[in-house]
Amino acid sequence: MFRKRKLIMKIIKIFSVMCFMSYTQAFAANSAPCETNESNCWQCGDNCVARLDSEGKMTVSGSGEMWNYNSIKDENEVWRSTAPWAYESIQSIEIGEGITQVGAYDFYMKHDVSNIILPESLKIIGSGAFLASNGPSEINLPDSLTRIGYGTFANNRNLTTIEIPDSVQYIDISVFHNDENLTAVYFGENSQLKEIGDKAFKNTPNLNSLILPVSVSKIAESAFIDSGITALYCTKAQIDNAICDAEHLGLSEDKIVHYEQKINAPYIK
Protein backbone atom coordinates (compact mmCIF):
# COMPACT_ATOMS: atom_id res chain seq x y z
CA MET A 1 0.00 0.00 0.00
CA PHE A 2 2.84 2.35 0.94
CA ARG A 3 4.66 1.61 -2.35
CA LYS A 4 1.48 2.22 -4.33
CA ARG A 5 0.91 5.58 -2.63
CA LYS A 6 4.56 6.50 -3.21
CA LEU A 7 4.21 5.64 -6.91
CA ILE A 8 1.06 7.77 -7.23
CA MET A 9 2.79 10.73 -5.56
CA LYS A 10 5.74 10.34 -7.92
CA ILE A 11 3.44 10.34 -10.96
CA ILE A 12 1.62 13.46 -9.69
CA LYS A 13 4.94 15.21 -9.12
CA ILE A 14 6.18 14.37 -12.62
CA PHE A 15 2.88 15.56 -14.13
CA SER A 16 3.05 18.85 -12.17
CA VAL A 17 6.61 19.50 -13.36
CA MET A 18 5.60 18.78 -16.96
CA CYS A 19 2.64 21.19 -16.72
CA PHE A 20 4.83 23.91 -15.22
CA MET A 21 7.47 23.44 -17.92
CA SER A 22 4.82 23.58 -20.62
CA TYR A 23 3.39 26.81 -19.19
CA THR A 24 6.85 28.33 -18.79
CA GLN A 25 7.80 27.46 -22.37
CA ALA A 26 4.55 28.88 -23.74
CA PHE A 27 5.00 32.09 -21.75
CA ALA A 28 8.64 32.37 -22.75
CA ALA A 29 7.76 31.92 -26.42
CA ASN A 30 5.13 34.64 -26.24
CA SER A 31 7.37 37.10 -24.40
CA ALA A 32 10.53 36.25 -26.35
CA PRO A 33 12.29 39.10 -28.21
CA CYS A 34 11.11 39.81 -31.74
CA GLU A 35 12.87 37.77 -34.41
CA THR A 36 14.76 39.70 -37.08
CA ASN A 37 12.26 38.80 -39.79
CA GLU A 38 9.15 38.76 -37.54
CA SER A 39 6.47 41.16 -38.75
CA ASN A 40 4.11 43.04 -36.46
CA CYS A 41 6.34 42.56 -33.43
CA TRP A 42 7.86 45.44 -31.51
CA GLN A 43 10.02 45.96 -28.46
CA CYS A 44 7.87 48.27 -26.29
CA GLY A 45 9.79 48.36 -23.01
CA ASP A 46 13.07 47.24 -21.52
CA ASN A 47 11.47 43.84 -20.91
CA CYS A 48 8.25 44.15 -22.93
CA VAL A 49 7.26 42.91 -26.38
CA ALA A 50 4.09 43.72 -28.33
CA ARG A 51 2.73 41.41 -31.01
CA LEU A 52 -0.19 42.00 -33.36
CA ASP A 53 -1.86 38.97 -34.92
CA SER A 54 -3.74 38.70 -38.21
CA GLU A 55 -7.08 39.33 -36.49
CA GLY A 56 -5.99 42.63 -35.01
CA LYS A 57 -5.32 41.45 -31.46
CA MET A 58 -2.43 43.23 -29.76
CA THR A 59 -0.75 41.20 -27.01
CA VAL A 60 1.85 42.76 -24.75
CA SER A 61 3.99 40.37 -22.72
CA GLY A 62 7.01 40.53 -20.48
CA SER A 63 7.53 42.49 -17.29
CA GLY A 64 7.91 46.02 -15.99
CA GLU A 65 6.95 49.28 -17.68
CA MET A 66 5.94 49.83 -21.28
CA TRP A 67 7.73 52.76 -22.89
CA ASN A 68 6.15 56.22 -23.12
CA TYR A 69 5.40 57.76 -26.51
CA ASN A 70 4.11 61.15 -27.64
CA SER A 71 1.21 62.52 -29.67
CA ILE A 72 2.07 64.31 -32.92
CA LYS A 73 0.49 65.46 -36.16
CA ASP A 74 1.63 63.47 -39.17
CA GLU A 75 2.22 64.76 -42.70
CA ASN A 76 -1.55 64.72 -43.28
CA GLU A 77 -2.20 66.86 -40.21
CA VAL A 78 -3.76 63.86 -38.42
CA TRP A 79 -3.02 63.32 -34.75
CA ARG A 80 -1.37 60.00 -33.92
CA SER A 81 0.96 58.34 -31.45
CA THR A 82 4.69 57.98 -32.05
CA ALA A 83 4.36 54.29 -31.10
CA PRO A 84 5.64 52.01 -33.89
CA TRP A 85 2.16 50.49 -34.35
CA ALA A 86 0.49 53.87 -34.81
CA TYR A 87 -0.76 53.05 -38.31
CA GLU A 88 -1.79 49.47 -37.55
CA SER A 89 -5.43 48.43 -37.18
CA ILE A 90 -5.90 47.18 -33.62
CA GLN A 91 -9.19 45.49 -32.69
CA SER A 92 -8.40 44.32 -29.16
CA ILE A 93 -5.65 44.78 -26.58
CA GLU A 94 -4.43 42.33 -23.96
CA ILE A 95 -1.73 43.46 -21.55
CA GLY A 96 -0.11 40.41 -19.95
CA GLU A 97 0.62 39.71 -16.30
CA GLY A 98 3.93 41.18 -15.20
CA ILE A 99 3.41 44.53 -16.96
CA THR A 100 3.30 47.32 -14.36
CA GLN A 101 2.68 50.36 -16.54
CA VAL A 102 0.95 51.15 -19.81
CA GLY A 103 3.01 54.02 -21.19
CA ALA A 104 1.87 57.45 -22.30
CA TYR A 105 0.00 57.50 -25.64
CA ASP A 106 0.65 53.80 -26.22
CA PHE A 107 -2.79 53.28 -27.78
CA TYR A 108 -3.76 56.86 -28.59
CA MET A 109 -6.35 57.29 -31.38
CA LYS A 110 -7.04 53.55 -31.74
CA HIS A 111 -10.68 53.97 -32.74
CA ASP A 112 -11.36 50.31 -33.59
CA VAL A 113 -10.51 48.78 -30.21
CA SER A 114 -13.50 46.83 -28.89
CA ASN A 115 -11.89 45.02 -25.95
CA ILE A 116 -9.20 45.90 -23.42
CA ILE A 117 -7.79 43.39 -20.92
CA LEU A 118 -5.51 44.69 -18.18
CA PRO A 119 -3.35 42.60 -15.79
CA GLU A 120 -3.52 42.44 -12.00
CA SER A 121 0.13 43.55 -11.96
CA LEU A 122 -0.70 46.95 -13.47
CA LYS A 123 0.00 49.98 -11.26
CA ILE A 124 -0.08 52.97 -13.61
CA ILE A 125 -1.90 53.87 -16.81
CA GLY A 126 0.10 56.67 -18.43
CA SER A 127 -1.12 59.92 -19.92
CA GLY A 128 -3.30 59.51 -23.01
CA ALA A 129 -2.73 55.74 -23.05
CA PHE A 130 -6.21 55.02 -24.42
CA LEU A 131 -7.19 58.59 -25.35
CA ALA A 132 -9.77 58.67 -28.14
CA SER A 133 -9.66 54.90 -28.48
CA ASN A 134 -13.47 54.48 -28.51
CA GLY A 135 -12.99 51.24 -26.61
CA PRO A 136 -15.54 48.97 -24.93
CA SER A 137 -18.55 50.18 -22.93
CA GLU A 138 -16.99 48.80 -19.74
CA ILE A 139 -13.34 48.44 -18.76
CA ASN A 140 -12.20 46.28 -15.83
CA LEU A 141 -9.46 48.04 -13.92
CA PRO A 142 -7.16 45.85 -11.76
CA ASP A 143 -7.04 46.12 -7.97
CA SER A 144 -3.33 46.94 -8.13
CA LEU A 145 -3.85 50.22 -10.04
CA THR A 146 -2.78 53.41 -8.21
CA ARG A 147 -2.86 56.12 -10.88
CA ILE A 148 -4.98 56.87 -13.95
CA GLY A 149 -3.00 59.33 -16.06
CA TYR A 150 -3.98 62.47 -17.92
CA GLY A 151 -6.72 61.96 -20.52
CA THR A 152 -6.47 58.17 -20.27
CA PHE A 153 -10.08 57.47 -21.27
CA ALA A 154 -11.02 60.88 -22.69
CA ASN A 155 -13.01 61.20 -25.92
CA ASN A 156 -14.31 57.65 -25.58
CA ARG A 157 -17.77 57.52 -27.13
CA ASN A 158 -18.52 53.97 -26.00
CA LEU A 159 -17.61 53.99 -22.31
CA THR A 160 -20.76 53.90 -20.16
CA THR A 161 -19.70 52.39 -16.83
CA ILE A 162 -16.48 52.14 -14.88
CA GLU A 163 -15.52 50.89 -11.41
CA ILE A 164 -12.53 52.59 -9.81
CA PRO A 165 -10.56 50.10 -7.66
CA ASP A 166 -9.91 50.97 -4.01
CA SER A 167 -6.17 51.09 -4.78
CA VAL A 168 -6.44 54.11 -7.11
CA GLN A 169 -5.12 57.26 -5.43
CA TYR A 170 -5.04 59.70 -8.34
CA ILE A 171 -7.42 60.45 -11.20
CA ASP A 172 -5.46 62.95 -13.27
CA ILE A 173 -6.52 65.82 -15.54
CA SER A 174 -9.26 65.16 -18.12
CA VAL A 175 -9.34 61.39 -17.54
CA PHE A 176 -13.01 61.11 -18.60
CA HIS A 177 -13.28 64.41 -20.50
CA ASN A 178 -15.84 64.27 -23.34
CA ASP A 179 -17.07 60.77 -22.46
CA GLU A 180 -20.59 61.69 -23.51
CA ASN A 181 -22.15 58.28 -22.79
CA LEU A 182 -20.62 57.75 -19.36
CA THR A 183 -23.50 57.15 -16.95
CA ALA A 184 -21.95 55.59 -13.84
CA VAL A 185 -18.64 55.81 -11.96
CA TYR A 186 -18.38 53.52 -8.95
CA PHE A 187 -16.03 53.82 -5.99
CA GLY A 188 -15.58 51.22 -3.26
CA GLU A 189 -16.27 51.93 0.40
CA ASN A 190 -12.55 51.44 1.11
CA SER A 191 -11.39 53.73 -1.68
CA GLN A 192 -7.95 55.32 -1.19
CA LEU A 193 -8.58 58.05 -3.76
CA LYS A 194 -6.81 61.29 -2.79
CA GLU A 195 -7.06 63.61 -5.77
CA ILE A 196 -9.26 64.28 -8.78
CA GLY A 197 -7.68 66.36 -11.54
CA ASP A 198 -8.83 69.41 -13.45
CA LYS A 199 -11.68 68.74 -15.90
CA ALA A 200 -11.57 65.04 -15.00
CA PHE A 201 -15.31 64.70 -15.68
CA LYS A 202 -15.82 67.69 -17.98
CA ASN A 203 -18.56 67.28 -20.58
CA THR A 204 -20.02 64.03 -19.27
CA PRO A 205 -23.69 64.98 -19.76
CA ASN A 206 -25.10 61.58 -18.79
CA LEU A 207 -23.25 61.29 -15.49
CA ASN A 208 -25.95 62.41 -13.07
CA SER A 209 -24.65 61.60 -9.59
CA LEU A 210 -21.46 60.64 -7.85
CA ILE A 211 -20.57 59.67 -4.27
CA LEU A 212 -17.19 61.11 -3.45
CA PRO A 213 -14.95 58.73 -1.47
CA VAL A 214 -14.28 59.87 2.09
CA SER A 215 -10.54 59.75 1.35
CA VAL A 216 -10.64 62.54 -1.27
CA SER A 217 -8.77 65.61 0.01
CA LYS A 218 -8.27 67.57 -3.22
CA ILE A 219 -10.36 68.22 -6.31
CA ALA A 220 -8.91 70.45 -9.02
CA GLU A 221 -10.72 73.34 -10.66
CA SER A 222 -13.62 72.64 -13.01
CA ALA A 223 -13.48 68.88 -12.40
CA PHE A 224 -17.21 68.57 -13.12
CA ILE A 225 -17.85 71.52 -15.42
CA ASP A 226 -20.40 70.83 -18.18
CA SER A 227 -21.19 67.44 -16.65
CA GLY A 228 -24.69 66.13 -16.01
CA ILE A 229 -24.10 66.01 -12.24
CA THR A 230 -27.25 66.87 -10.30
CA ALA A 231 -25.92 65.48 -7.01
CA LEU A 232 -22.32 65.26 -5.83
CA TYR A 233 -22.37 63.52 -2.44
CA CYS A 234 -19.72 64.76 -0.01
CA THR A 235 -18.94 64.35 3.68
CA LYS A 236 -19.47 67.23 6.09
CA ALA A 237 -15.69 67.55 6.40
CA GLN A 238 -15.28 67.81 2.63
CA ILE A 239 -17.93 70.51 2.51
CA ASP A 240 -16.59 72.42 5.54
CA ASN A 241 -13.03 72.31 4.16
CA ALA A 242 -14.15 73.60 0.76
CA ILE A 243 -13.08 70.41 -1.01
CA CYS A 244 -16.61 70.29 -2.38
CA ASP A 245 -16.77 73.97 -3.31
CA ALA A 246 -19.45 74.27 -6.00
CA GLU A 247 -18.01 77.23 -7.90
CA HIS A 248 -14.53 75.73 -7.87
CA LEU A 249 -15.83 72.44 -9.27
CA GLY A 250 -18.00 74.01 -11.96
CA LEU A 251 -21.30 73.14 -10.26
CA SER A 252 -24.17 75.09 -8.75
CA GLU A 253 -24.59 75.12 -4.95
CA ASP A 254 -27.72 72.96 -5.00
CA LYS A 255 -25.77 70.08 -6.54
CA ILE A 256 -23.48 69.62 -3.53
CA VAL A 257 -25.26 67.13 -1.24
CA HIS A 258 -24.30 65.82 2.21
CA TYR A 259 -23.75 62.05 2.48
CA GLU A 260 -26.67 61.64 4.85
CA GLN A 261 -29.05 62.78 2.13
CA LYS A 262 -27.91 60.29 -0.49
CA ILE A 263 -30.74 58.39 -2.14
CA ASN A 264 -30.20 55.76 -4.86
CA ALA A 265 -26.80 57.18 -5.72
CA PRO A 266 -24.40 54.85 -7.55
CA TYR A 267 -22.04 52.91 -5.30
CA ILE A 268 -20.16 49.64 -5.44
CA LYS A 269 -21.98 46.87 -3.58
Salt bridges, closest charged atoms under 4 A:
GLU38 OE2 - ARG51 NE 2.77
GLU77 OE1 - LYS73 NZ 3.80
GLU94 OE1 - LYS57 NZ 2.93
ASP172 OD2 - ARG147 NE 3.04
ASP198 OD2 - LYS199 NZ 3.09
ASP240 OD2 - LYS236 NZ 2.65
